[in-house]
Amino acid sequence: MRQLITSPRQVAEILRGRRKALRISQQELATKLGISQSRLSTLEEDAARITLERLILLAKLLGLELVLQDKKDAPRKKTEW
């Protein structure tokens, strides 16, 4: 699956959908994350509250990976860091 992310709500839907497709309960995934089932439920409803660290771990546990890449239509110019 390759998905362009445009909102936190979309992230929540993807994570919830993937968890369900893998037939992993909220309790099971929450235990692996070290959080409560109710906290995971909240995160699946409002992904804007997920820290980057937790998002990366969630993706890993669900067999997903995060990729940042240049936009196809973005002008390329050198930037200094």
Phi, psi and omega in degrees: 000135173232126187224129173281125182264128180236353180201155176300325179300321179295320177300315180301316180296320180294313181297314179297315180297319179294317179301315180293320179298327178276357180057045175255130180286159175301320181298316181297314180292320178300319179298317178295330179275344182078030178231171179280159177298322181293324177294318178297319178302317178298317180294326178289341176267327185223084184292348178296342181269359180278129174287158179300318179301315181289324178298317179297316179295316178302314179302314180300312181297332181264008178074029179244166173221152179261136180226129172252134182214163177297142173292144181298325183261006181280135177293141180264123175217153181287136176235148175260138178263000000 
